Structure formats: C-alpha cells, structure tokens
Amino acid sequence: WPALPELPVLSLTKGIERGTDARISEVIAAAGGVDPARLGVLSGPNLSAEIAARRPCASVVAAPSQDLADLFAGWCDAPYLRAYTSTDVVGVEIAGAVKNVIAIAVGAAAGLGHGHNTTASLMTRGLAEITRLGIALGGRRETFAGLAVMGDLVATCASPLSRNHRLGLALGRGLDVTAAAAEVGQTAEGVATARAVADLASRLGVDMPITRAVVAVVDHGARIDEVTTALLSRSVRPE
C-alpha cells in the first residue's frame, strides 16, 4: 500500500469542528497526514436507510480536481445511486454541515404545530444562510442550487428519517436538548455543529439568524417558541 498521504480519501462526514472552525476534510488532512489534493467529500439527499433499501438517489462528489472527482464517483456507482461530480469542495462540504442546523430549526417549527408555510420559509431562508456562508468561504454560487445543497436540505428538513429533523421535533414539543437527543437515540450532528457554524459566521461577518437561534436553544436554553416567533417577526428587508 502507498503511504497514507498518497491514498485518495473520500469523506462522508458532515460537520464543522468546534474550537477550530475547521471543515471535516481539513480535520482529516491534519490528523491523518492526508494531502488535501487527495481529499474529496460527498453530500446530497442521502438518508442512509433509503440507500440501504436501495431506493433511487443521487449524490455529489467533490474533489480538488476533476480526475479525482471522477475516481470517487466510480466508487459510488450503483444501479440505485448516481454520483455527480464537482470541484467545489468548500461549497459541497459547508452545505453538508449547515443543512443539519437548519433541519433542527425546521423540525422545531413543525413540533410547535406550525404549518408548511412556516417550514418552507425557514428552509428557504436557511438556504440563503448556507449560500452566504459558503460563498464567503470561497464556494461557488451555482453549487447551492444543486443536489449537494438544495437537495440535501429538502431531504434533511422534511424526512422523519432525518435525525436532526427528529431532534427539532422533540425540541418543539417542549423537551430540552438532552431529553430530545435521548429520544432520537442517535447522533444529531446539527447540535454540535451549530455553535461552530455561528462562530465561523461571526468571524466572517456573515448574517445567519436561524443558526444563531438554534445555538440559543441548544446551548443557552432559550425557549424554542420565543426564538421561532422572533425569527419570523424580524424587521422588513429586501429578500
């Protein structure tokens, strides 16, 4: 086997490291001694239970070069899974992390009994937050209208299979974050990611009110109903 820095590595993990604001691919490069030029990331509407059941789906595989993206896409080839390629590693990876935070907010709104108008509004404004942060970090605008961002956001915010959506539902029903996490029974990445994303956005001067609201609830014990109401009654501004 070649030395680890020469091996191609595809990250399937979505998140931002607390304390460093590093993307997971950056964590892998530093901790594993992996050459960033050999690192790729995967994102998309990929709920694991549906993939295990071989339901048709698609993903985006991003890598620093097209050749490496093509290699990774070949790894993911299956009759029920189509892999698209991208060289926008930052955009794809940021989307995969932040959509989990937005899914908590959307789930919480549903848990509070709000309807589709509310959840659609939060999803759409959540997409705007993800796009602002991704572009500030060097991502490409066109990435955010595709599978890696919009597709993944829709699946994570709308499906009962989504851990982050289920955690948000539990918060909306009045559970605190510890009890909500226990009810879900699986790791909801958005809880750990929310503060890191908020810190990163603050450092870059990017406005992310939904993310800040999730941090207020999961880290500071704010009431979810008050936070949701405050989000939707912000002052008038151009979209």
N, C-alpha and C positions, 0 to 999 in steps of 0.2 A: 504493500500500500504506500502511496506517496505521503509525504509529510502533510499534516493537517492543513497548513496554510495553502497547499496546492489543491486540496479537495474542494469541489463545489458544494456549497451548503445552502439549503433552502429552508428558511424559517417559516413555520406555521403558527407562531405565537404572536398574539396581538396585545400590545400594551406599551406603556412608557414607564421607565424605571424612576421610582421616587428618589429624590435626592440628587439625581444627576440629570434628569430630563432626557435621558438617552433613549433612542428607539431600540427595540429588541435586537435588530440586526447589529447595531453599534455595540450592544452588550455582548453579543456572540463574538464579534470581532475582537473585542478587548479581552474577554475572559477566555476565549478558546484559541487566541492567536491566529484567527482566520483572516486572510487577506480580504478586505472589503470588496475587491474586484471579483471575488469568487462567491459573493453572498447574494442570495435572492430572497424575495418574500412572496407570500401567496395571500390573496384576500379575495373576498367575493361572498355571495349569498350561499354559504356552505354550512348549513346546520348539519352537524355530524350524524344525527340519527337518520336523516333523509339520505345522506350519502351511503351510510351502512346498508340502508334498504334499497340502494341502487336506483333512487329516484333521479331523473334527469336534472342536471345542474351545470353551471359554468363557473369558472374562476378566472382570476387574472394573476399571472405570474410575472413579477417584475424583477429585473436584474440590471446591473450597470451596462451590460452590452446585449445587443440583440441575439448574438450567438449563444450566450449563457441563458438568456430567457427561453430561447428555443429548446435548449437542452432540458431545462427544468420542466417546460411544458410537456416534453416527451415522457418524463417521469410520471406525469399526472394523467396521461392519456388512458381513457377507458370508454366503453360504449355509452356510459351514462354520465360522463364528465368531460366537458370540453374546456380546455385551457386556452385562454387568450394571453397574449404577451404584451409587455410594456417595458420601457426603460426608465420609467418614473418611479424609482424605488421609494423616494420620500413620500410622494403623494399617496401611493398604494399603502404604505405602511402606516402613515398617520391616519388615514381613513379607517383602517382596521382597528386602530386603538380607540379613536374618539367616538366611533359609532356605538361602542358599548356604553359610554357615558350617556349619550343621547337616548339609548334604549331604556336606561333606568328612568329618565325623566318621562318618557312616553308611557312606560308601564305604570309609573306612579299616577299619571293623569287618568289612565284607564281604571286603576284601582280606586281612585277617588270618585269614579262614576261619570267622568266626563266622556263626551261622545267623540265621534270620528272627526268633527271639526277641530276639536282641541288637539287630538293626537296628530292629525295631518298638519296642523300649524306648527306643532313642536318638531315634527320630522323635517318639515321644510326649512324652518329656521335653524334646526340642528345641522342640516346640510350646509347652510350658509356659514355656520361657525366652523365646521370641518374645512370648508373651502378656504376661508380666510386664514386659518392656521397653516394649512398645507401649502398655500401659495407663499406665505411669509417665510416658510422653511425651505422654499425652493421647488415645491411641487408644481406640476403643470395644470392649468385650469381645466383643460379638457378631460383630465383623469377623473374629476369629481362628478362628471355626469354619467360615468360608466358603471360597470359591474362592481368594481372594487370599492366604490363609494356609494352611489345611489342604490345599487343592487343589494349590497351588504346591509346598508342602513334599513331598507324596507324589510328585509328578512328578519333582522335582529329586533327591530322595533315592533313588528306585527305578529311574530310567531310565538305560540305558547311553548315551543321547544327552546326558545332563547332564554338562557339563564339570567341575563341582565334584565330582560323584559319581565320575567317572573319575579325577580327581586324588586323591581319597581312596583309591580302589582301589590306585593306584600307591604311595601312602604306606604302605598296609597291607602291600603286597608287599615293603617294605623300601627303596624309593627315598627319597632326600632330596627336599626340596621343589623344588629346582632341576631335578633329573632328572625328577621327577614332572610338573612343568609342561612340560618339553620333550617328554615322552611324549604328553601331552594335545595339545600343539601349538596350543592356543587359550587365550585368557584365561579363567582360573577366578577369578571375581570374589571368591569367598569368602576367598581368600588375603589380598588387600588389605583386605577388609572386616573380617576377624576382629579385628585389633588395635583398629580404630576402634570396633567394637561393644563390645569388652571395656572400652575406656577410658570409653565412654559409660555402660555399665552400672555401672562402678566409681564414676563421678561421681554417679550417681543412687542408689547403694546397692542395685542390683538383682543378685540372685544368678544367674549364668549359667555354671555349671561346664563345660558342654560347650563353650561358646565359649572359655573360658579354656584348656581342654585343647587346642583347635585352635591357639590362639596359642602355647602351649608347644611344639607340634610345628613349626609353620611359621616361627615367629620365633626360637625358642630351642633348636631341635634336640633336643627331648625325644623319647624313643623312643615310637612310636605304640602298641606293645603294652603298655607300662607305663602309659601315660596311659589307654588304654581300660579296663584292669583296674582302675585307681584310680577311674574314673568309676562303674563298676558295683559297687564294693565300698564305697561311701560309707556312713556310719552310718545306722541306721534313722531314718526320719522320716515324718510323715503325708504322703500324696500331696497 
